[in-house]
Amino acid sequence: MHPTEEAFGRTLSKMTAILRSHPDPVWTVWMEEAEHLFLKGDPNRAARKVRGAYGGMGSFNDAPQLIGASPETYDEFEHLRDLLW
């Protein structure tokens, strides 16, 4: 696996873990599906799934609220969201 794909996989895994701990019903499932594609050995489809979450009103760019998350967790979330883009 290419190092860039490995980094993408690690970032996606961290993002999915944050979403699971502060569930947003739409985006948790979305990123879990992308992670599943990655773990099945299809990083290209996983990346397309993730990229499909961005753009437009109500997209992943502006939708998740992470209710109850600490400021540190939210900062990490924003950082991972930027990396995944």
PyMOL commands that set and color helices and strands:
alter all, ss='L'
color gray80, all
select helices_A, chain A and resi 3-21+25-39+43-51+71-84
alter helices_A, ss='H'
color red, helices_A
deselect
rebuild
show_as cartoon
